[in-house]
Amino acid sequence: MQRQKAAKQLTRNIDHPNFKNVNFEEAENFLRNENLDIGELIIRPSSKGNRHLTITWKVFRDVFQHIGFFFFFFFFFFFNI
C-alpha cells in the first residue's frame, strides 16, 4: 500500500506589491489576463520548498520565464541584512 503525501502550500505573509500567493499557472494567467506590460513580474512561492521563491516574468505576449531563487539569498542581496 502506497501513501500519498498531501501537497501543502505554505501561505506566506510577505508585504511586497509584486508578491502573490499563487502557483505557476495562476501567475501566468494573472499576467496574461490583466493585460500587464512585457517585463512585469510576480514573486510567488516555489514548489521547491519553504526557503525558495520564484519570479514569474512576462517576457513576451504569452511567453513567461520562471526564475527560482533561494529565499535568504534574496533578502541578503536586496535588503542588505
Secondary structure as UniProt FT lines:
FT   TURN            17..18
FT   HELIX           24..33
FT   TURN            34..35
FT   TURN            38..39
FT   STRAND          41..45
FT   TURN            47..48
FT   TURN            50..51
FT   STRAND          52..60
FT   TURN            61..62
FT   STRAND          63..70
FT   HELIX           71..79
//
